Amino acid sequence: MEKHKIDIAGHVTVIETPVGFGELLTAAMCDQKRYPETVPNPENEGEEIPNPQSKQEFTALEILAFCRAIVAGYRRKLKTAAALTEAATENASDREAIIIREPTAEEL
């Protein structure tokens, strides 16, 4: 078995996987997310160089991007819930302040 440690906000979790799973995850992530083996050379236009970012770093950043997407979705959910609560409170306040009655003779 392989052991992988994840530390999130001070809580450490150990994930045990079959031997080779980490390498398989890296290969799969690089394939599915199109890891470039070469990148443009910033010092020589038109030339390609080996990608200085390792496949393992690429995989870690893709996992981080996934985590950021989850947090962004959760933040949207919280803001939507807060906006709905605020609107409901305002609507309730409006309902209490609105008076419906028959007009007086002077108002006709």
C-alpha positions, 0 to 999 in steps of 0.5 A: 500500500502507498500512504498519502497525507493530506493536511487541511486546516490542521487536520491530517488525513492519511489515504492508503491506496494500492501501490502505483496508484499515485503514479496512475493518478498523475498519468491520468490527470496529465492525460485528461488535463493535457499536460504539455510535455514542452512549452514555449521558450521564454528566451527564444521565440519559436523554440520549445523547451521541456516543461519545467513544471513536473507532472506531479506539480501539474497534478497537485495544481489540478487538484488545488483547482478542483478544491478552489472550484468547490469553495467558489461554489460554496461561497456562491451558495452562501451568498445566495442563501444570505440574499434570499434571507435578506429579501424574505426579511424585507418582504416581511417588513413590507407586508407589515407596513402595507395597510389595506382599507376602504377609502374615507369620503375625503379620499374619494 
